[in-house]
């Protein structure tokens, strides 16, 4: 049993240094969007780190963030090509292709309904708040003299 565990661990570490693309023609848009989103978060973090290291030696100020950027780029590349995660992204893109998106007129009508409902609910809550305040003032529970 120890041999099986070691074989799985070795295969897992080998996977991190694999240069192959997993199913390269499938889920391309989902993978690119995921890589772009994670890359943007990493880039903002590195930008913040560069600003924090502004008074340091240029080698430190630029060397550490650049090293982190290279490592992060590799990890993002491996993440979107990790078989389980890549299969999830491929499935997600396939499901999104099945969605029937509303047209512009339907979207406009739905937006008007949602905004109208929000306005009516806000008005009703405001009215309930005023009524409860008046009731509590009449009962002497709410003191606003201070």
QUIKA-V369166 format. One record per backbone hydrogen bond with DSSP energy under -0.5 kcal/mol. NH is the residue of the N-H (numbers start at 1). CO is the residue of the C=O. E is the energy in kcal/mol with one decimal. If there is no record, write none. Layout:
NH|CO|E, NH|CO|E
This chain:
5|1|-2.0, 6|2|-2.5, 7|3|-2.4, 8|4|-2.2, 9|5|-2.4, 10|6|-2.9, 11|7|-2.3, 12|8|-2.2, 13|9|-2.4, 14|10|-2.4, 15|11|-1.8, 16|12|-0.9, 17|13|-0.6, 17|14|-0.9, 18|15|-1.3, 23|21|-0.6, 24|21|-0.5, 26|23|-1.7, 31|27|-2.3, 32|28|-2.5, 33|29|-2.7, 34|30|-2.3, 35|31|-2.9, 36|32|-2.7, 37|33|-2.5, 38|34|-2.6, 39|35|-2.6, 40|36|-2.2, 41|37|-1.9, 42|38|-2.5, 43|39|-2.8, 44|40|-2.4, 45|41|-2.0, 46|42|-2.6, 47|43|-2.7, 48|44|-2.2, 49|45|-2.2, 50|46|-2.6, 51|47|-2.0, 52|48|-2.1, 53|49|-1.8, 54|51|-1.1, 56|53|-1.5, 60|57|-0.9, 61|57|-3.0, 62|58|-2.3, 63|59|-1.6, 64|60|-1.4, 66|62|-1.9, 67|63|-2.5, 68|64|-2.6, 69|65|-2.4, 70|66|-2.2, 71|67|-2.3, 72|68|-2.8, 73|69|-2.5, 74|70|-2.0, 75|71|-2.4, 76|72|-2.6, 77|73|-2.3, 78|74|-2.6, 79|75|-2.5, 80|76|-2.3, 81|77|-0.6, 81|78|-0.5, 82|78|-0.5, 82|79|-1.1, 86|82|-3.4, 87|83|-2.5, 88|84|-1.7, 89|85|-2.3, 90|86|-2.6, 91|87|-2.5, 92|88|-2.5, 93|89|-2.4, 94|90|-2.1, 95|91|-2.3, 96|92|-2.4, 97|93|-1.5, 98|94|-0.6, 98|95|-0.9, 99|95|-0.6, 99|96|-0.7, 101|99|-0.8, 107|103|-2.4, 108|104|-2.3, 109|105|-2.4, 110|106|-2.5, 111|107|-2.2, 112|108|-2.3, 113|109|-2.3, 114|110|-2.3, 115|111|-2.7, 116|112|-2.6, 117|113|-2.4, 118|114|-2.4, 119|115|-2.3, 120|116|-2.5, 121|117|-2.6, 122|118|-2.5, 123|119|-2.3, 124|120|-2.5, 125|121|-2.7, 126|122|-2.2, 127|123|-2.4, 128|124|-2.6, 129|125|-2.3, 130|126|-2.2, 131|127|-2.6, 132|128|-2.6, 133|129|-2.3, 134|130|-2.4, 135|131|-2.5, 136|132|-2.7, 137|133|-2.2, 138|134|-2.3, 139|135|-1.8, 140|136|-0.7, 140|137|-0.5, 141|136|-1.9, 142|136|-1.5, 143|141|-0.6, 144|142|-0.6
